[in-house]
Amino acid sequence: MVRSYVVTTAFISFRLFNDYGPTSHILPAYDRSVTIIWACWTIPLLATEVILQLLRMRKLPRRCDEEII
């Protein structure tokens, strides 16, 4: 669910970066759009995945050394 939400917000970020961000004046416009589209969903998704995996690793119980008989 979290990953879906992050990918859905890519549309909002794209509009902000393409129209109002510091990248709005980079030419050619087609190359700028393609780069921003990829960046708007890959970077947040990568960051979210790292955070989710770190939280998951924290919740796993640590095993105590078991005696070998």
N, CA, C and O atoms as a Maestro MAE file, in Angstrom:
{
 s_m_m2io_version
 :::
 2.0.0
}

f_m_ct {
 s_m_title
 :::
 protein
 m_atom[276] {
  # First column is atom index #
  i_m_mmod_type
  r_m_x_coord
  r_m_y_coord
  r_m_z_coord
  i_m_residue_number
  s_m_chain_name
  s_m_pdb_residue_name
  s_m_pdb_atom_name
  i_m_atomic_number
  :::
  1 25 0.822 -1.187 0.000 1 A "MET " " N  " 7
  2 3 0.000 0.000 0.000 1 A "MET " " CA " 6
  3 2 0.872 1.259 0.000 1 A "MET " " C  " 6
  4 15 0.582 2.221 -0.711 1 A "MET " " O  " 8
  5 25 1.919 1.244 0.786 2 A "VAL " " N  " 7
  6 3 2.793 2.410 0.878 2 A "VAL " " CA " 6
  7 2 3.477 2.656 -0.464 2 A "VAL " " C  " 6
  8 15 3.579 3.799 -0.910 2 A "VAL " " O  " 8
  9 25 3.942 1.596 -1.100 3 A "ARG " " N  " 7
  10 3 4.624 1.741 -2.398 3 A "ARG " " CA " 6
  11 2 3.670 2.299 -3.453 3 A "ARG " " C  " 6
  12 15 4.066 3.125 -4.275 3 A "ARG " " O  " 8
  13 25 2.439 1.857 -3.431 4 A "SER " " N  " 7
  14 3 1.447 2.356 -4.389 4 A "SER " " CA " 6
  15 2 1.195 3.842 -4.184 4 A "SER " " C  " 6
  16 15 1.064 4.594 -5.150 4 A "SER " " O  " 8
  17 25 1.128 4.257 -2.944 5 A "TYR " " N  " 7
  18 3 0.916 5.670 -2.642 5 A "TYR " " CA " 6
  19 2 2.090 6.510 -3.136 5 A "TYR " " C  " 6
  20 15 1.896 7.588 -3.697 5 A "TYR " " O  " 8
  21 25 3.293 6.019 -2.929 6 A "VAL " " N  " 7
  22 3 4.487 6.750 -3.358 6 A "VAL " " CA " 6
  23 2 4.513 6.895 -4.874 6 A "VAL " " C  " 6
  24 15 4.825 7.969 -5.387 6 A "VAL " " O  " 8
  25 25 4.191 5.835 -5.588 7 A "VAL " " N  " 7
  26 3 4.187 5.899 -7.054 7 A "VAL " " CA " 6
  27 2 3.070 6.813 -7.548 7 A "VAL " " C  " 6
  28 15 3.235 7.494 -8.560 7 A "VAL " " O  " 8
  29 25 1.937 6.837 -6.848 8 A "THR " " N  " 7
  30 3 0.824 7.698 -7.242 8 A "THR " " CA " 6
  31 2 1.185 9.174 -7.098 8 A "THR " " C  " 6
  32 15 0.731 9.995 -7.896 8 A "THR " " O  " 8
  33 25 1.976 9.520 -6.118 9 A "THR " " N  " 7
  34 3 2.362 10.918 -5.941 9 A "THR " " CA " 6
  35 2 3.352 11.394 -7.006 9 A "THR " " C  " 6
  36 15 3.672 12.581 -7.062 9 A "THR " " O  " 8
  37 25 3.836 10.491 -7.842 10 A "ALA " " N  " 7
  38 3 4.765 10.876 -8.913 10 A "ALA " " CA " 6
  39 2 4.109 11.865 -9.875 10 A "ALA " " C  " 6
  40 15 4.793 12.734 -10.416 10 A "ALA " " O  " 8
  41 25 2.823 11.754 -10.095 11 A "PHE " " N  " 7
  42 3 2.134 12.671 -10.995 11 A "PHE " " CA " 6
  43 2 2.155 14.104 -10.457 11 A "PHE " " C  " 6
  44 15 2.322 15.064 -11.210 11 A "PHE " " O  " 8
  45 25 1.983 14.224 -9.149 12 A "ILE " " N  " 7
  46 3 2.011 15.545 -8.527 12 A "ILE " " CA " 6
  47 2 3.421 16.126 -8.594 12 A "ILE " " C  " 6
  48 15 3.604 17.292 -8.944 12 A "ILE " " O  " 8
  49 25 4.414 15.305 -8.258 13 A "SER " " N  " 7
  50 3 5.794 15.798 -8.302 13 A "SER " " CA " 6
  51 2 6.193 16.181 -9.712 13 A "SER " " C  " 6
  52 15 6.897 17.171 -9.909 13 A "SER " " O  " 8
  53 25 5.756 15.412 -10.694 14 A "PHE " " N  " 7
  54 3 6.103 15.733 -12.073 14 A "PHE " " CA " 6
  55 2 5.594 17.121 -12.452 14 A "PHE " " C  " 6
  56 15 6.326 17.923 -13.034 14 A "PHE " " O  " 8
  57 25 4.346 17.394 -12.121 15 A "ARG " " N  " 7
  58 3 3.788 18.706 -12.458 15 A "ARG " " CA " 6
  59 2 4.540 19.835 -11.761 15 A "ARG " " C  " 6
  60 15 4.792 20.880 -12.360 15 A "ARG " " O  " 8
  61 25 4.893 19.625 -10.512 16 A "LEU " " N  " 7
  62 3 5.623 20.657 -9.770 16 A "LEU " " CA " 6
  63 2 7.007 20.894 -10.355 16 A "LEU " " C  " 6
  64 15 7.395 22.041 -10.580 16 A "LEU " " O  " 8
  65 25 7.752 19.833 -10.603 17 A "PHE " " N  " 7
  66 3 9.104 19.986 -11.138 17 A "PHE " " CA " 6
  67 2 9.109 20.468 -12.580 17 A "PHE " " C  " 6
  68 15 9.975 21.250 -12.972 17 A "PHE " " O  " 8
  69 25 8.164 20.015 -13.359 18 A "ASN " " N  " 7
  70 3 8.134 20.383 -14.776 18 A "ASN " " CA " 6
  71 2 7.679 21.830 -14.980 18 A "ASN " " C  " 6
  72 15 8.188 22.523 -15.861 18 A "ASN " " O  " 8
  73 25 6.730 22.282 -14.175 19 A "ASP " " N  " 7
  74 3 6.175 23.622 -14.383 19 A "ASP " " CA " 6
  75 2 6.814 24.701 -13.512 19 A "ASP " " C  " 6
  76 15 6.989 25.834 -13.961 19 A "ASP " " O  " 8
  77 25 7.165 24.360 -12.267 20 A "TYR " " N  " 7
  78 3 7.598 25.396 -11.336 20 A "TYR " " CA " 6
  79 2 8.989 25.190 -10.750 20 A "TYR " " C  " 6
  80 15 9.555 26.115 -10.166 20 A "TYR " " O  " 8
  81 25 9.531 24.026 -10.894 21 A "GLY " " N  " 7
  82 3 10.809 23.718 -10.254 21 A "GLY " " CA " 6
  83 2 12.000 24.340 -10.956 21 A "GLY " " C  " 6
  84 15 11.859 25.003 -11.983 21 A "GLY " " O  " 8
  85 25 13.175 24.118 -10.385 22 A "PRO " " N  " 7
  86 3 14.393 24.663 -10.989 22 A "PRO " " CA " 6
  87 2 14.708 24.013 -12.335 22 A "PRO " " C  " 6
  88 15 15.526 24.527 -13.098 22 A "PRO " " O  " 8
  89 25 14.073 22.905 -12.622 23 A "THR " " N  " 7
  90 3 14.312 22.214 -13.892 23 A "THR " " CA " 6
  91 2 13.374 22.676 -15.000 23 A "THR " " C  " 6
  92 15 13.452 22.161 -16.116 23 A "THR " " O  " 8
  93 25 12.495 23.628 -14.726 24 A "SER " " N  " 7
  94 3 11.481 24.014 -15.709 24 A "SER " " CA " 6
  95 2 12.038 24.752 -16.919 24 A "SER " " C  " 6
  96 15 11.338 24.895 -17.921 24 A "SER " " O  " 8
  97 25 13.267 25.220 -16.851 25 A "HIS " " N  " 7
  98 3 13.842 25.989 -17.959 25 A "HIS " " CA " 6
  99 2 14.904 25.227 -18.744 25 A "HIS " " C  " 6
  100 15 15.545 25.789 -19.632 25 A "HIS " " O  " 8
  101 25 15.090 23.955 -18.419 26 A "ILE " " N  " 7
  102 3 16.083 23.155 -19.128 26 A "ILE " " CA " 6
  103 2 15.526 22.736 -20.483 26 A "ILE " " C  " 6
  104 15 14.385 22.285 -20.578 26 A "ILE " " O  " 8
  105 25 16.324 22.885 -21.517 27 A "LEU " " N  " 7
  106 3 15.899 22.513 -22.866 27 A "LEU " " CA " 6
  107 2 16.753 21.365 -23.364 27 A "LEU " " C  " 6
  108 15 17.881 21.235 -22.889 27 A "LEU " " O  " 8
  109 25 16.325 20.557 -24.242 28 A "PRO " " N  " 7
  110 3 15.025 20.460 -24.899 28 A "PRO " " CA " 6
  111 2 13.946 19.894 -23.971 28 A "PRO " " C  " 6
  112 15 14.221 19.095 -23.075 28 A "PRO " " O  " 8
  113 25 12.750 20.321 -24.210 29 A "ALA " " N  " 7
  114 3 11.629 19.998 -23.324 29 A "ALA " " CA " 6
  115 2 11.341 18.507 -23.273 29 A "ALA " " C  " 6
  116 15 10.982 17.990 -22.215 29 A "ALA " " O  " 8
  117 25 11.489 17.802 -24.387 30 A "TYR " " N  " 7
  118 3 11.204 16.365 -24.407 30 A "TYR " " CA " 6
  119 2 12.173 15.614 -23.493 30 A "TYR " " C  " 6
  120 15 11.753 14.776 -22.696 30 A "TYR " " O  " 8
  121 25 13.453 15.910 -23.606 31 A "ASP " " N  " 7
  122 3 14.437 15.243 -22.757 31 A "ASP " " CA " 6
  123 2 14.221 15.566 -21.285 31 A "ASP " " C  " 6
  124 15 14.372 14.701 -20.421 31 A "ASP " " O  " 8
  125 25 13.869 16.808 -21.008 32 A "ARG " " N  " 7
  126 3 13.583 17.212 -19.637 32 A "ARG " " CA " 6
  127 2 12.399 16.423 -19.082 32 A "ARG " " C  " 6
  128 15 12.443 15.942 -17.949 32 A "ARG " " O  " 8
  129 25 11.350 16.294 -19.875 33 A "SER " " N  " 7
  130 3 10.153 15.581 -19.416 33 A "SER " " CA " 6
  131 2 10.443 14.118 -19.125 33 A "SER " " C  " 6
  132 15 10.010 13.584 -18.104 33 A "SER " " O  " 8
  133 25 11.171 13.477 -20.016 34 A "VAL " " N  " 7
  134 3 11.484 12.056 -19.823 34 A "VAL " " CA " 6
  135 2 12.312 11.855 -18.555 34 A "VAL " " C  " 6
  136 15 12.054 10.932 -17.782 34 A "VAL " " O  " 8
  137 25 13.286 12.702 -18.347 35 A "THR " " N  " 7
  138 3 14.142 12.590 -17.168 35 A "THR " " CA " 6
  139 2 13.359 12.836 -15.889 35 A "THR " " C  " 6
  140 15 13.524 12.114 -14.906 35 A "THR " " O  " 8
  141 25 12.511 13.849 -15.897 36 A "ILE " " N  " 7
  142 3 11.723 14.158 -14.701 36 A "ILE " " CA " 6
  143 2 10.716 13.049 -14.419 36 A "ILE " " C  " 6
  144 15 10.492 12.703 -13.259 36 A "ILE " " O  " 8
  145 25 10.110 12.489 -15.455 37 A "ILE " " N  " 7
  146 3 9.151 11.394 -15.255 37 A "ILE " " CA " 6
  147 2 9.829 10.224 -14.554 37 A "ILE " " C  " 6
  148 15 9.297 9.691 -13.580 37 A "ILE " " O  " 8
  149 25 10.984 9.826 -15.037 38 A "TRP " " N  " 7
  150 3 11.704 8.713 -14.416 38 A "TRP " " CA " 6
  151 2 12.119 9.058 -12.989 38 A "TRP " " C  " 6
  152 15 11.973 8.235 -12.085 38 A "TRP " " O  " 8
  153 25 12.624 10.245 -12.786 39 A "ALA " " N  " 7
  154 3 13.106 10.636 -11.457 39 A "ALA " " CA " 6
  155 2 11.971 10.750 -10.441 39 A "ALA " " C  " 6
  156 15 12.172 10.476 -9.258 39 A "ALA " " O  " 8
  157 25 10.787 11.149 -10.890 40 A "CYS " " N  " 7
  158 3 9.677 11.374 -9.975 40 A "CYS " " CA " 6
  159 2 9.119 10.089 -9.381 40 A "CYS " " C  " 6
  160 15 8.500 10.133 -8.318 40 A "CYS " " O  " 8
  161 25 9.314 8.968 -10.021 41 A "TRP " " N  " 7
  162 3 8.824 7.742 -9.389 41 A "TRP " " CA " 6
  163 2 9.947 6.828 -8.926 41 A "TRP " " C  " 6
  164 15 9.745 6.054 -7.990 41 A "TRP " " O  " 8
  165 25 11.121 6.884 -9.542 42 A "THR " " N  " 7
  166 3 12.175 5.976 -9.113 42 A "THR " " CA " 6
  167 2 12.856 6.416 -7.819 42 A "THR " " C  " 6
  168 15 13.104 5.587 -6.944 42 A "THR " " O  " 8
  169 25 13.158 7.689 -7.685 43 A "ILE " " N  " 7
  170 3 13.871 8.158 -6.491 43 A "ILE " " CA " 6
  171 2 13.014 8.006 -5.230 43 A "ILE " " C  " 6
  172 15 13.505 7.469 -4.237 43 A "ILE " " O  " 8
  173 25 11.751 8.459 -5.227 44 A "PRO " " N  " 7
  174 3 10.932 8.243 -4.024 44 A "PRO " " CA " 6
  175 2 10.675 6.760 -3.738 44 A "PRO " " C  " 6
  176 15 10.617 6.356 -2.577 44 A "PRO " " O  " 8
  177 25 10.520 5.953 -4.787 45 A "LEU " " N  " 7
  178 3 10.284 4.531 -4.573 45 A "LEU " " CA " 6
  179 2 11.521 3.849 -3.995 45 A "LEU " " C  " 6
  180 15 11.399 2.982 -3.129 45 A "LEU " " O  " 8
  181 25 12.687 4.221 -4.456 46 A "LEU " " N  " 7
  182 3 13.920 3.669 -3.913 46 A "LEU " " CA " 6
  183 2 14.086 4.062 -2.442 46 A "LEU " " C  " 6
  184 15 14.437 3.223 -1.612 46 A "LEU " " O  " 8
  185 25 13.840 5.313 -2.123 47 A "ALA " " N  " 7
  186 3 13.950 5.773 -0.735 47 A "ALA " " CA " 6
  187 2 12.939 5.061 0.161 47 A "ALA " " C  " 6
  188 15 13.269 4.667 1.280 47 A "ALA " " O  " 8
  189 25 11.721 4.896 -0.322 48 A "THR " " N  " 7
  190 3 10.685 4.207 0.444 48 A "THR " " CA " 6
  191 2 11.061 2.760 0.684 48 A "THR " " C  " 6
  192 15 10.874 2.246 1.786 48 A "THR " " O  " 8
  193 25 11.586 2.100 -0.327 49 A "GLU " " N  " 7
  194 3 11.973 0.698 -0.191 49 A "GLU " " CA " 6
  195 2 13.089 0.533 0.835 49 A "GLU " " C  " 6
  196 15 13.068 -0.403 1.635 49 A "GLU " " O  " 8
  197 25 14.052 1.429 0.814 50 A "VAL " " N  " 7
  198 3 15.138 1.362 1.795 50 A "VAL " " CA " 6
  199 2 14.587 1.537 3.205 50 A "VAL " " C  " 6
  200 15 14.962 0.794 4.112 50 A "VAL " " O  " 8
  201 25 13.712 2.500 3.395 51 A "ILE " " N  " 7
  202 3 13.128 2.748 4.717 51 A "ILE " " CA " 6
  203 2 12.300 1.558 5.181 51 A "ILE " " C  " 6
  204 15 12.403 1.146 6.336 51 A "ILE " " O  " 8
  205 25 11.479 1.002 4.295 52 A "LEU " " N  " 7
  206 3 10.654 -0.151 4.666 52 A "LEU " " CA " 6
  207 2 11.508 -1.364 5.030 52 A "LEU " " C  " 6
  208 15 11.198 -2.078 5.983 52 A "LEU " " O  " 8
  209 25 12.571 -1.595 4.282 53 A "GLN " " N  " 7
  210 3 13.437 -2.734 4.591 53 A "GLN " " CA " 6
  211 2 14.187 -2.536 5.907 53 A "GLN " " C  " 6
  212 15 14.369 -3.487 6.667 53 A "GLN " " O  " 8
  213 25 14.625 -1.301 6.179 54 A "LEU " " N  " 7
  214 3 15.289 -1.031 7.456 54 A "LEU " " CA " 6
  215 2 14.335 -1.238 8.621 54 A "LEU " " C  " 6
  216 15 14.726 -1.797 9.645 54 A "LEU " " O  " 8
  217 25 13.094 -0.797 8.481 55 A "LEU " " N  " 7
  218 3 12.101 -1.011 9.536 55 A "LEU " " CA " 6
  219 2 11.821 -2.496 9.725 55 A "LEU " " C  " 6
  220 15 11.660 -2.961 10.854 55 A "LEU " " O  " 8
  221 25 11.765 -3.229 8.641 56 A "ARG " " N  " 7
  222 3 11.517 -4.671 8.712 56 A "ARG " " CA " 6
  223 2 12.670 -5.386 9.418 56 A "ARG " " C  " 6
  224 15 12.446 -6.293 10.220 56 A "ARG " " O  " 8
  225 25 13.896 -4.978 9.119 57 A "MET " " N  " 7
  226 3 15.052 -5.605 9.747 57 A "MET " " CA " 6
  227 2 15.097 -5.300 11.243 57 A "MET " " C  " 6
  228 15 15.559 -6.127 12.030 57 A "MET " " O  " 8
  229 25 14.630 -4.145 11.631 58 A "ARG " " N  " 7
  230 3 14.588 -3.789 13.046 58 A "ARG " " CA " 6
  231 2 13.585 -4.621 13.826 58 A "ARG " " C  " 6
  232 15 13.805 -4.932 14.996 58 A "ARG " " O  " 8
  233 25 12.480 -4.985 13.177 59 A "LYS " " N  " 7
  234 3 11.417 -5.710 13.872 59 A "LYS " " CA " 6
  235 2 11.708 -7.199 14.001 59 A "LYS " " C  " 6
  236 15 11.108 -7.862 14.847 59 A "LYS " " O  " 8
  237 25 12.606 -7.745 13.192 60 A "LEU " " N  " 7
  238 3 12.900 -9.167 13.269 60 A "LEU " " CA " 6
  239 2 13.569 -9.495 14.598 60 A "LEU " " C  " 6
  240 15 14.513 -8.822 15.011 60 A "LEU " " O  " 8
  241 25 13.072 -10.534 15.261 61 A "PRO " " N  " 7
  242 3 13.711 -10.907 16.528 61 A "PRO " " CA " 6
  243 2 15.092 -11.505 16.260 61 A "PRO " " C  " 6
  244 15 15.296 -12.242 15.295 61 A "PRO " " O  " 8
  245 25 16.007 -11.174 17.120 62 A "ARG " " N  " 7
  246 3 17.353 -11.715 16.967 62 A "ARG " " CA " 6
  247 2 17.414 -13.080 17.637 62 A "ARG " " C  " 6
  248 15 16.875 -13.287 18.724 62 A "ARG " " O  " 8
  249 25 18.079 -13.997 16.963 63 A "ARG " " N  " 7
  250 3 18.214 -15.341 17.526 63 A "ARG " " CA " 6
  251 2 19.366 -15.379 18.511 63 A "ARG " " C  " 6
  252 15 20.424 -14.785 18.301 63 A "ARG " " O  " 8
  253 25 19.122 -16.093 19.580 64 A "CYS " " N  " 7
  254 3 20.207 -16.327 20.528 64 A "CYS " " CA " 6
  255 2 20.999 -17.520 20.030 64 A "CYS " " C  " 6
  256 15 20.469 -18.361 19.304 64 A "CYS " " O  " 8
  257 25 22.225 -17.598 20.403 65 A "ASP " " N  " 7
  258 3 23.014 -18.753 20.016 65 A "ASP " " CA " 6
  259 2 22.419 -20.005 20.648 65 A "ASP " " C  " 6
  260 15 22.279 -20.098 21.867 65 A "ASP " " O  " 8
  261 25 22.079 -20.949 19.809 66 A "GLU " " N  " 7
  262 3 21.494 -22.189 20.290 66 A "GLU " " CA " 6
  263 2 22.606 -23.179 20.600 66 A "GLU " " C  " 6
  264 15 23.655 -23.200 19.956 66 A "GLU " " O  " 8
  265 25 22.342 -23.984 21.592 67 A "GLU " " N  " 7
  266 3 23.317 -24.996 21.954 67 A "GLU " " CA " 6
  267 2 23.282 -26.123 20.940 67 A "GLU " " C  " 6
  268 15 22.213 -26.599 20.557 67 A "GLU " " O  " 8
  269 25 24.436 -26.534 20.520 68 A "ILE " " N  " 7
  270 3 24.523 -27.654 19.590 68 A "ILE " " CA " 6
  271 2 24.808 -28.911 20.391 68 A "ILE " " C  " 6
  272 15 25.803 -28.993 21.110 68 A "ILE " " O  " 8
  273 25 23.944 -29.864 20.262 69 A "ILE " " N  " 7
  274 3 24.091 -31.114 21.020 69 A "ILE " " CA " 6
  275 2 24.741 -32.173 20.166 69 A "ILE " " C  " 6
  276 15 24.950 -33.295 20.626 69 A "ILE " " O  " 8
  :::
 }
 m_bond[275] {
  # First column is bond index #
  i_m_from
  i_m_to
  i_m_order
  :::
  1 1 2 1
  2 2 3 1
  3 3 4 2
  4 3 5 1
  5 5 6 1
  6 6 7 1
  7 7 8 2
  8 7 9 1
  9 9 10 1
  10 10 11 1
  11 11 12 2
  12 11 13 1
  13 13 14 1
  14 14 15 1
  15 15 16 2
  16 15 17 1
  17 17 18 1
  18 18 19 1
  19 19 20 2
  20 19 21 1
  21 21 22 1
  22 22 23 1
  23 23 24 2
  24 23 25 1
  25 25 26 1
  26 26 27 1
  27 27 28 2
  28 27 29 1
  29 29 30 1
  30 30 31 1
  31 31 32 2
  32 31 33 1
  33 33 34 1
  34 34 35 1
  35 35 36 2
  36 35 37 1
  37 37 38 1
  38 38 39 1
  39 39 40 2
  40 39 41 1
  41 41 42 1
  42 42 43 1
  43 43 44 2
  44 43 45 1
  45 45 46 1
  46 46 47 1
  47 47 48 2
  48 47 49 1
  49 49 50 1
  50 50 51 1
  51 51 52 2
  52 51 53 1
  53 53 54 1
  54 54 55 1
  55 55 56 2
  56 55 57 1
  57 57 58 1
  58 58 59 1
  59 59 60 2
  60 59 61 1
  61 61 62 1
  62 62 63 1
  63 63 64 2
  64 63 65 1
  65 65 66 1
  66 66 67 1
  67 67 68 2
  68 67 69 1
  69 69 70 1
  70 70 71 1
  71 71 72 2
  72 71 73 1
  73 73 74 1
  74 74 75 1
  75 75 76 2
  76 75 77 1
  77 77 78 1
  78 78 79 1
  79 79 80 2
  80 79 81 1
  81 81 82 1
  82 82 83 1
  83 83 84 2
  84 83 85 1
  85 85 86 1
  86 86 87 1
  87 87 88 2
  88 87 89 1
  89 89 90 1
  90 90 91 1
  91 91 92 2
  92 91 93 1
  93 93 94 1
  94 94 95 1
  95 95 96 2
  96 95 97 1
  97 97 98 1
  98 98 99 1
  99 99 100 2
  100 99 101 1
  101 101 102 1
  102 102 103 1
  103 103 104 2
  104 103 105 1
  105 105 106 1
  106 106 107 1
  107 107 108 2
  108 107 109 1
  109 109 110 1
  110 110 111 1
  111 111 112 2
  112 111 113 1
  113 113 114 1
  114 114 115 1
  115 115 116 2
  116 115 117 1
  117 117 118 1
  118 118 119 1
  119 119 120 2
  120 119 121 1
  121 121 122 1
  122 122 123 1
  123 123 124 2
  124 123 125 1
  125 125 126 1
  126 126 127 1
  127 127 128 2
  128 127 129 1
  129 129 130 1
  130 130 131 1
  131 131 132 2
  132 131 133 1
  133 133 134 1
  134 134 135 1
  135 135 136 2
  136 135 137 1
  137 137 138 1
  138 138 139 1
  139 139 140 2
  140 139 141 1
  141 141 142 1
  142 142 143 1
  143 143 144 2
  144 143 145 1
  145 145 146 1
  146 146 147 1
  147 147 148 2
  148 147 149 1
  149 149 150 1
  150 150 151 1
  151 151 152 2
  152 151 153 1
  153 153 154 1
  154 154 155 1
  155 155 156 2
  156 155 157 1
  157 157 158 1
  158 158 159 1
  159 159 160 2
  160 159 161 1
  161 161 162 1
  162 162 163 1
  163 163 164 2
  164 163 165 1
  165 165 166 1
  166 166 167 1
  167 167 168 2
  168 167 169 1
  169 169 170 1
  170 170 171 1
  171 171 172 2
  172 171 173 1
  173 173 174 1
  174 174 175 1
  175 175 176 2
  176 175 177 1
  177 177 178 1
  178 178 179 1
  179 179 180 2
  180 179 181 1
  181 181 182 1
  182 182 183 1
  183 183 184 2
  184 183 185 1
  185 185 186 1
  186 186 187 1
  187 187 188 2
  188 187 189 1
  189 189 190 1
  190 190 191 1
  191 191 192 2
  192 191 193 1
  193 193 194 1
  194 194 195 1
  195 195 196 2
  196 195 197 1
  197 197 198 1
  198 198 199 1
  199 199 200 2
  200 199 201 1
  201 201 202 1
  202 202 203 1
  203 203 204 2
  204 203 205 1
  205 205 206 1
  206 206 207 1
  207 207 208 2
  208 207 209 1
  209 209 210 1
  210 210 211 1
  211 211 212 2
  212 211 213 1
  213 213 214 1
  214 214 215 1
  215 215 216 2
  216 215 217 1
  217 217 218 1
  218 218 219 1
  219 219 220 2
  220 219 221 1
  221 221 222 1
  222 222 223 1
  223 223 224 2
  224 223 225 1
  225 225 226 1
  226 226 227 1
  227 227 228 2
  228 227 229 1
  229 229 230 1
  230 230 231 1
  231 231 232 2
  232 231 233 1
  233 233 234 1
  234 234 235 1
  235 235 236 2
  236 235 237 1
  237 237 238 1
  238 238 239 1
  239 239 240 2
  240 239 241 1
  241 241 242 1
  242 242 243 1
  243 243 244 2
  244 243 245 1
  245 245 246 1
  246 246 247 1
  247 247 248 2
  248 247 249 1
  249 249 250 1
  250 250 251 1
  251 251 252 2
  252 251 253 1
  253 253 254 1
  254 254 255 1
  255 255 256 2
  256 255 257 1
  257 257 258 1
  258 258 259 1
  259 259 260 2
  260 259 261 1
  261 261 262 1
  262 262 263 1
  263 263 264 2
  264 263 265 1
  265 265 266 1
  266 266 267 1
  267 267 268 2
  268 267 269 1
  269 269 270 1
  270 270 271 1
  271 271 272 2
  272 271 273 1
  273 273 274 1
  274 274 275 1
  275 275 276 2
  :::
 }
}
